[in-house]
Amino acid sequence: MNLKETLEMLNKVINDNKDLIKNEESTKQFLILPLLNGLGYNTFSPQEVTPEFTADFHKKNEKVDYAISMDGEPKIFIEAKSMNNKINKSAPQLSRYFSTFPSVRLGILTNGIEYHFFTDLNHPNIMDNKPFFIFNITNYNEEDFNHLVKFSKNLYDYESIKVLAESLIYYQSFKSVIKEIFEDPNDDFVKFVIKERFKFKVTQQFINTAKPLVQKCIQEALAEIISEKFDISTQQKQVMQEIALDIEEVQTEIKKLYYSVEEIDSLGTFEEFENIKVVLPNSDSYGKLLKVPPEEYSVEKGNPLSDFFVSSVLMQGSTIAGYLIGQYKNQKEDTQLYAVKSNEIANFLKENPIVQEMGFINARLGSRLNKNTNETTYYLRSCLTNLSFRDVPNLVSKVENMEMFF
């Protein structure tokens, strides 16, 4: 069972048994040990995963819930809590364990659902007060998963972990500073903006007068940048910004050539429809290249048995603005097309619940939770690993007048 499958299994365990996992011991047995196993650690070897590891400090016989050893030395300490206990940001008990062994550079505090990762960026062998990474097995995105993979046994390297920790700490710090400036610019920032364009002496009175104007300029400048970059109407700006960021993230993934030209060409045929190339995919080709047995077909992986498919990806400039969704009917004798704007995927799913259950022939359904609005945004990506929609012949159509088409 790979890590992805382990996380899916653990989510099912939590949903089906949350009333039964009531204490720390059951949390360890049913949630923590399976995840460690999914990360590649041998939980049946006490030399590798040692429960109740003795870490004498000022107190005699003080024990760590788990110590993970590599090359005969403990490298990771894990402190476990019950699933029903909320995790605090600080971990004084884990910190005491941490400082007793110079070989330990990573501490994990977990309740089986949230995993808080600590290291010693500020002072060697003194655990930082705040975690550099938090992973929630019930609510994570692709980036969180990619970070978690770095802690697996076959990839674990402290120097790489340190680089990750530094980048995440800096990222959060920089983002919070920028957010604070955008929402409420401080005097130093206002003074900086004024002095960039004017040479007169800046007084505190002038800073107080200019601050509301600077704040308004920040908001308008951001709106103009978004508008120029994505070439969209005012009503669409807020929604399309989030969609475009998701799509950009998908499109900038490193591509590897997994398929021959012949295999890619076999994915479908196309016809013209009002200057749009309508692709009729070959289900057998997608099923062959997907390399997933039929019993594992899912929305996340794509589903070659589904009657729905992405017939065309509609581009406006460099942004994916919409899709033509096709549906085979009457045993593939007929085809019906649906025009769906990229920011209306959620509405399309509500109208066609079978799509959310079965997936598309040549697309996986991705989603992202907006933590500010608590709204879920959906997007589509190719179901074939490392093959984007742009790489499939005739699937992408440039459309100048998107409003007329929809």
Buried (B, 14 or more C-beta within 10 A) or exposed (E): EEBEEBBBBBBEBBEEBEEEBEEBEBBBEBBBBBBBBBBBBEBEEEEBBBBEBEBEEEEEEBBBBBBBBBEEEBBBBBBBBBBBEEBEEBBEBBBBBBBBBEBBBBBBBBBBBBBBBBBBBEEEEEBBEBBBBBBEBEEBEEEBEEBBEBBBEEEBEBEEBBEBBEEBBEEEEEEEEEEEBEEEBEEEBBBEBBEEEEEEEBEEEBBEEBBEEBBEEBEEEEBEEBBEEBBBEEEBBEBBBBBBEBBEBBBEEEEEEEBEEEBBBBBBEBEEEEEBBBBBBBBEBBBEBBEBEEEEBBBBBBBBEBBBBBBBBBBBBEBBBBBBBBBBEEEEEEBEBBBBBBBBBEEBBEEBEEBBEBBBBBBBBBBBEEEEEEEEBBBBBBBBEEBBBEBBBBBBBEBEEBEEBE
